[in-house]
Amino acid sequence: MGVDVPTTCPRRSLVCFCSCFGRRGGPPPSFETASGPDQAALRTTLAAHGLRLTGSGTDPLERERRMGLDHPRYLAMECHFERTNPWGRVMMTGTASAQVCVDAGTEDGPLSHGSRWRLLHLLGPVLVAAFANSPLLDGRPTGHRSTRQLVWSRMDPTRTLAPALDGDPREIWAEYVLDAEVLCVRRPDGLPWTAPPGLTFRGWLRGEGERPPTLADLEYHRTTLFPPVRPRGHLELRMIDAQPGEGWQAPLALVSALLDDPAASDACLDALEPLATPSYRDRHPPRTELWHRAATLAVADPQLRRAALACFALADQALARRGAPAARLRTALSAIHFSSRAARRHISSDSGAAPCASQGPRRSRSFVYLL
């Protein structure tokens, strides 16, 4: 693995990068075997430049929110988001996530793409709550266990809200892509990529842009959409806060166990159906009341705590059925018990303020992006 970092960094710099863990067939390696050498190389290279890895969904330090990239994509992105509010800049310069990716599923049967689509969207707020890890921003407690999720909920709704659940996921996603505003228009070298305000891809197809769009434009447009569950040939879960140390292994194990075991998938869907309230259909995640509770209270919320415990128990059973070691998952489950009790004590003694204490540590084809 090659790692490129700046030769010099201003003091108190925040350097963001992306790495991935995955497999494409063959027997699954252990997480430690597959990721250990990469992470060791990364830590060594960063240490040589006076940098170190940390695991938090938001940058907890107070610093100027300044973009260090000059690629036209990111300049256009910054311009697009800042037309409405400052939260896009906060997202780009001060948030990080663990993005778990799984196969999209089969055409039909217990592991169908339709079942996975629904299950993952219902599982979303549980993942937010169970792995909330961003109580600070700019050096201060925010009153939310997942401040990062709150930031995403306040950005451009045409590209950050979840699509509808009812119907064929492929048709729903196609409509979503067409109705999302265009974030950037690629142009020759030296020209800015800034897109006209309010231009959707559907409008671009109908002649509202400066030139006719190409298939490459459509493909690129899809990479600028950021709903909680994003189809990319596989399904990408974007709602999980970055985790400290090796903590990213727990959401990866949890999600893959629930999706790859038909019995666990069915039982999990039954356990999560109470979360599919009418408010979901009225407002789309992450702007629903349930997702707001997940970001604010995490597993201190009784309904989300029950759902999280049920999901962890089902995943534990699924891992046991396939002979996979589940010690790390059980450790994470114990952490949920502990943080939930601590959070309830904090809330009762602090006039309802959400807890901001740090949280303890927390295998079908799955991989994870570390952002």
Buried (B, 14 or more C-beta within 10 A) or exposed (E): EEBEBEEEBEEEBBEEEEBEBEBEEEEBEEBEEBBEEBBEEBBEBBEEBEBEBEBBBBBBBEBEBEEEEEEBBBBBBBBBBEEEEEBBBBBBBBBBBBBBBBBBBEEEEEBBBBBBBBBBBBBBBBBBBBBBBBBBBBEEBBBBBBBBBBBBBBBBEBBBBBBBBEEEBEEBBEBBBBBBBBBBBEBEEEEEBBBEEEBBBBBBBEEEBEEEBEEEBBEBBBEBBBBBBBBEEBBBBBBBBBBBEBBBBBBBBBBBBBBBBEEBBBBBBEBBEEBBEEEBEEBBBBBBEBBBBBBBBBBBBEBBBBBBBBBBBBBBBBBEEEEBEBEBBBBBBEBBBEBBEBBBEBBEEEEEEBBBEEBBBBBBBBBBBBB
